[in-house]
Amino acid sequence: MTDELGSLLEAIYDAALDDEVLATLPGRIARFVGGNSCVIQRHDADGGCELLSFNHFGAELAAEYTRHFADSDPWVHALSRYSSGAAISVDRYLSRSEYMSSFGYNEFARKNRLDLIHCIGTVSPLPGQAVVGLAIHRGLHQAAFDVAEEQKLQALLPHIRRLLTLRARIAMADRKADTTDAMFAQLPVAILLLQADARVLYASPQAAALLARGDGLAWGPGGRIRAERQSDHEALRAAVARAASRRGGGALQVQRSSGARALQLVIAPFTPGDAKTSRGALILVVDPAAQAADLADTLIALFGLSKGEARVAAALAEGMTLPMIAARNGVRLSTVQTQLKRALEKTGTRRQGELIALVSRAPRLR
């Protein structure tokens, strides 16, 4: 038993990071205690239920259970009332006749020909006002679980609770990371966090796409970033090193082999979290060509500009001249001059430079 318990405990902790191992746990737990099947489920404070792992039925029946039967499961009710975090045999608290006359048994277990008659398990609290329910089952022609089998399950419970607590915290961290990515994906700048040697710690979705294209900035050896031109690369590495050493940072333009306008970079010191020794650099990357269309929509909403007026204002902020804007939009120079005049009036600015400064400060999303 000692070898079997040790192997099972190793699998329990492996399951914290390995979904495939988690999927095998119910069968192993059931065999260790002497049951046929096992279900591990999570109940949230809002009434939601999720089957974290199971081995007696497929995903379709699992979904049916969580949608229609989790709230009326007589075993869950008995465990919630009597287990108090300890392993108990439900047969001592819920008679067979009561169980077999329940809605959950008749409409789920019996209807789907699941031989689930005896149960041993527990309901225990998890972080975040959630609880975990663990149940092991036997069939009609088997005996109820006894005290020795309760003790075997009890020996596993602290480890199973730690497993589920770890997974809950990892899931929370994953949700935060997904939320961060989704938020940064709406910003008009690409964001990079680097170590002092230019190794990437984090790349926002736009930054990852930019590095993958390799136009101006690209992935280098060892997960570091590099600029295409050697002079730009040396300037970038120097700025990152300055930022990491808390001696400043800087701003620079990185030329692109595609001929598109140079990327604009701002580099600043960055210390992650509570780290006292690990320092790096935060880089904001602006692609001027990619911002014009998004900026025009923002100007329309903020100042009531027409599409033509907004295109002119955004193009000026992009660094274009009036003749260049007329040529790009296929209109006369006089038309662009009229649109500029109206844009000045609507934004309350008097000169072209004031308009460019106002537009450059306008908040925007992608």
C-alpha positions in Angstrom: 0.0 0.0 0.0 2.9 2.4 0.8 4.2 2.1 -2.8 0.7 2.5 -4.2 0.1 5.6 -2.0 3.4 7.1 -2.8 2.8 6.7 -6.6 -0.7 8.2 -6.3 0.6 11.2 -4.3 3.2 11.8 -6.9 0.5 11.8 -9.6 -1.7 14.2 -7.5 1.0 16.8 -7.5 2.0 16.2 -11.1 -1.7 16.9 -12.0 -1.3 20.5 -10.7 0.4 21.4 -14.0 -0.5 18.4 -16.3 -4.1 18.1 -17.6 -3.4 14.6 -18.9 -2.4 13.4 -15.4 -5.4 15.1 -13.9 -7.6 13.1 -16.3 -6.2 9.8 -15.0 -6.6 10.7 -11.3 -10.2 9.7 -10.7 -9.6 6.1 -11.9 -6.5 5.8 -9.7 -8.2 7.3 -6.7 -11.2 5.0 -7.1 -8.9 1.9 -7.4 -6.9 3.0 -4.3 -10.0 3.3 -2.2 -11.8 0.3 -3.6 -14.4 2.0 -5.8 -15.4 1.7 -9.5 -15.5 5.4 -10.4 -14.7 8.9 -9.1 -15.7 12.4 -9.8 -13.9 15.6 -8.7 -16.1 18.7 -9.1 -16.0 22.3 -8.2 -19.0 24.3 -6.9 -18.7 28.1 -7.1 -20.4 30.6 -4.8 -22.7 31.7 -7.7 -24.1 28.2 -8.0 -22.0 27.1 -11.0 -20.6 23.6 -11.1 -17.6 22.2 -13.1 -16.6 18.6 -13.3 -12.8 18.9 -13.0 -12.1 15.3 -13.7 -14.1 12.0 -13.9 -13.8 8.5 -15.3 -17.2 6.9 -15.4 -18.9 8.7 -18.3 -18.0 11.0 -21.2 -18.0 14.7 -21.7 -21.6 14.8 -23.0 -23.0 13.2 -19.8 -20.7 15.4 -17.7 -22.2 18.5 -19.4 -25.7 17.2 -18.8 -25.0 16.6 -15.1 -23.6 20.1 -14.5 -26.5 21.8 -16.4 -29.4 19.9 -14.9 -28.5 17.7 -12.0 -25.6 19.2 -9.9 -28.0 21.2 -7.8 -30.3 18.2 -7.0 -27.6 15.6 -6.5 -28.6 13.9 -3.2 -25.0 12.8 -2.6 -23.6 16.3 -2.8 -26.3 17.5 -0.4 -25.5 14.8 2.1 -21.7 15.4 1.8 -22.2 19.2 2.2 -24.2 18.6 5.3 -22.3 15.9 7.1 -18.7 15.6 5.8 -17.3 18.9 7.2 -14.1 18.3 5.1 -13.7 14.7 6.2 -14.2 11.5 4.1 -17.5 9.8 4.9 -19.6 7.0 3.6 -22.8 8.6 2.4 -24.8 5.3 3.1 -24.7 6.1 6.8 -26.6 9.3 6.2 -28.7 8.7 3.2 -30.6 5.4 2.9 -30.6 3.4 -0.3 -34.4 3.9 -0.7 -34.0 7.7 -0.3 -31.3 7.8 -2.8 -33.0 5.5 -5.4 -36.2 7.6 -5.2 -34.4 10.9 -5.8 -34.7 12.9 -9.0 -30.9 12.8 -9.6 -30.7 9.0 -9.5 -33.8 8.3 -11.6 -33.3 11.1 -14.2 -29.5 10.9 -14.5 -27.9 7.7 -13.2 -30.7 5.2 -13.9 -31.8 6.9 -17.1 -28.2 6.7 -18.4 -27.6 3.2 -17.0 -24.9 4.3 -14.6 -24.4 1.7 -11.9 -24.0 4.3 -9.1 -25.5 3.1 -5.7 -22.9 3.6 -3.0 -20.8 6.7 -2.4 -17.9 7.8 -0.2 -16.5 11.3 -0.5 -16.2 14.8 1.0 -17.0 18.5 0.3 -14.2 20.9 1.3 -13.6 24.7 0.9 -11.3 26.1 -1.7 -10.0 29.7 -2.0 -12.4 32.2 -3.4 -15.6 31.0 -1.7 -15.7 27.8 -3.8 -15.9 24.2 -2.6 -14.6 21.0 -4.1 -16.7 17.8 -4.0 -15.0 14.4 -4.4 -17.1 11.3 -4.7 -16.2 7.6 -5.2 -18.8 5.1 -6.3 -19.7 1.5 -6.2 -22.5 -0.4 -7.9 -25.7 -2.2 -6.9 -24.2 -5.6 -6.2 -21.3 -4.2 -4.0 -21.1 -3.4 -0.3 -21.2 0.1 1.1 -17.8 1.7 1.9 -16.5 1.0 5.4 -14.4 2.8 7.9 -11.1 1.5 6.6 -11.9 2.8 3.2 -12.9 6.2 4.6 -9.4 6.3 6.3 -7.7 5.6 3.0 -9.5 8.4 1.3 -8.9 10.7 4.3 -5.1 10.2 3.8 -5.5 11.6 0.3 -7.7 14.6 1.0 -5.0 17.1 2.2 -3.0 16.4 -1.0 -6.1 16.7 -3.2 -7.1 20.0 -1.6 -3.5 21.3 -2.3 -3.8 20.1 -5.9 -7.1 21.9 -6.5 -5.9 25.1 -4.7 -2.8 25.1 -6.9 -4.9 24.7 -10.0 -7.3 27.4 -8.9 -4.4 29.8 -8.4 -2.8 28.9 -11.7 -6.2 29.3 -13.4 -6.5 32.8 -11.8 -3.0 33.7 -12.9 -3.9 32.5 -16.5 -7.1 34.6 -16.4 -5.1 37.7 -15.4 -2.5 37.0 -18.1 -5.3 36.6 -20.7 -7.0 39.8 -19.4 -3.7 41.7 -19.7 -3.1 40.5 -23.3 -6.7 41.4 -24.2 -6.3 44.9 -22.7 -2.9 45.5 -24.3 -4.2 44.3 -27.6 -6.6 47.3 -27.7 -3.8 49.8 -27.3 -2.2 51.5 -30.3 1.3 50.7 -29.1 3.3 47.5 -28.9 4.7 46.7 -25.4 7.9 44.8 -24.6 9.4 44.0 -21.2 13.1 43.0 -21.5 15.9 41.9 -19.3 19.1 43.8 -19.3 20.5 41.6 -22.1 17.4 42.3 -24.3 15.9 38.9 -23.5 12.1 39.2 -23.8 10.1 38.8 -20.6 6.8 39.8 -22.1 5.5 40.8 -25.5 2.0 42.2 -26.0 0.0 40.7 -28.9 1.0 43.6 -31.2 4.7 43.2 -30.2 4.7 39.5 -30.8 3.2 40.0 -34.3 5.7 42.8 -35.0 8.7 40.6 -34.0 7.3 37.7 -36.1 7.1 39.9 -39.2 10.7 40.9 -38.7 10.3 44.3 -40.3 12.5 46.6 -38.3 12.5 44.5 -35.1 12.9 40.7 -35.0 13.6 37.8 -32.7 17.3 37.1 -32.2 19.1 34.2 -30.6 18.1 33.2 -27.1 14.8 35.0 -27.1 16.3 38.4 -27.4 15.2 41.1 -29.8 17.3 42.7 -32.4 17.0 45.6 -34.9 17.6 44.9 -38.6 20.2 47.6 -39.1 23.4 47.2 -37.1 23.5 50.8 -36.0 19.9 50.6 -34.8 20.7 47.4 -33.0 23.6 48.8 -31.1 21.6 51.9 -30.1 18.8 49.7 -28.9 21.0 47.5 -26.8 22.7 50.5 -25.3 19.3 52.1 -24.4 18.1 48.8 -22.9 21.3 48.5 -20.8 20.9 52.1 -19.6 17.3 51.5 -18.6 18.1 48.3 -16.8 20.9 50.0 -14.8 18.5 52.8 -13.8 20.5 55.4 -15.7 17.7 56.4 -18.0 16.6 54.9 -21.2 15.9 56.9 -24.3 14.0 57.1 -27.6 15.0 56.0 -31.1 13.8 55.2 -34.5 14.3 51.8 -36.0 14.5 51.6 -39.8 12.6 49.0 -41.7 13.7 46.9 -44.7 10.2 47.1 -46.2 10.5 50.8 -46.7 7.7 51.6 -44.3 8.1 54.5 -41.9 10.6 53.8 -39.1 9.3 52.3 -35.9 9.4 54.7 -33.0 10.6 53.3 -29.7 10.6 54.8 -26.2 12.7 52.8 -23.6 12.4 53.3 -19.8 13.5 51.5 -16.7 11.3 48.7 -15.4 11.5 46.6 -12.2 9.0 43.7 -12.2 6.8 43.4 -9.1 8.6 43.3 -5.8 11.9 42.4 -7.4 14.9 44.2 -5.8 17.7 42.9 -8.0 16.0 41.9 -11.3 15.8 45.0 -13.4 15.0 45.5 -17.0 13.5 47.8 -19.6 10.0 48.7 -20.8 9.7 49.5 -24.5 6.8 51.1 -26.2 6.8 50.7 -29.9 4.7 52.8 -32.3 4.2 52.0 -35.9 3.2 55.4 -37.4 1.6 53.9 -40.5 -0.6 51.6 -38.5 -2.1 54.3 -36.3 -3.6 56.7 -38.9 -6.8 54.8 -39.6 -7.5 54.2 -35.9 -6.8 57.8 -35.1 -9.2 59.1 -37.7 -12.1 57.2 -36.1 -11.2 58.7 -32.7 -11.1 62.2 -34.1 -14.5 61.8 -35.6 -15.9 60.7 -32.3 -14.1 63.3 -30.2 -14.5 66.4 -32.3 -17.3 65.7 -34.8 -14.9 65.8 -37.8 -16.0 64.5 -41.1 -14.1 61.5 -42.5 -12.2 63.7 -44.8 -11.3 66.2 -42.1 -10.2 63.4 -39.8 -8.0 61.8 -42.4 -6.3 65.1 -43.0 -5.7 65.7 -39.2 -4.5 62.2 -38.7 -2.2 62.4 -41.7 -0.7 65.6 -40.5 0.1 64.0 -37.1 1.7 61.1 -39.1 4.1 63.7 -40.6 2.6 64.1 -44.0 2.4 67.5 -45.9 -0.8 68.8 -47.4 0.3 68.0 -51.0 1.2 64.5 -49.9 -2.3 64.1 -48.3 -4.0 65.4 -51.5 -2.0 62.9 -53.6 -2.7 60.0 -51.3 -6.4 60.7 -51.1 -6.8 61.5 -54.8 -8.2 65.0 -54.3 -7.2 68.6 -55.1 -4.9 70.5 -52.8 -7.7 73.1 -52.3 -10.0 70.4 -51.0 -7.4 69.4 -48.4 -6.9 73.0 -47.4 -10.6 73.4 -46.9 -10.8 70.3 -44.8 -7.9 71.5 -42.7 -9.6 74.8 -42.1 -12.8 73.1 -40.9 -10.8 70.8 -38.7 -9.1 73.8 -37.1 -12.5 75.4 -36.4 -14.1 72.2 -34.9 -11.1 71.4 -32.6 -10.7 75.1 -31.4 -7.2 75.3 -32.7 -5.8 78.2 -34.8 -2.7 76.9 -36.4 -1.6 73.6 -38.0 1.0 73.0 -35.3 -1.7 73.3 -32.6 -3.9 70.8 -34.4 -1.0 68.3 -34.7 -0.2 68.7 -31.0 -3.9 68.2 -30.1 -4.2 65.2 -32.3 -1.0 63.6 -31.1 -2.3 63.8 -27.5 -5.7 62.3 -28.3 -6.5 59.1 -26.5 -7.0 56.1 -28.8 -7.5 52.4 -29.0 -6.9 50.1 -31.8 
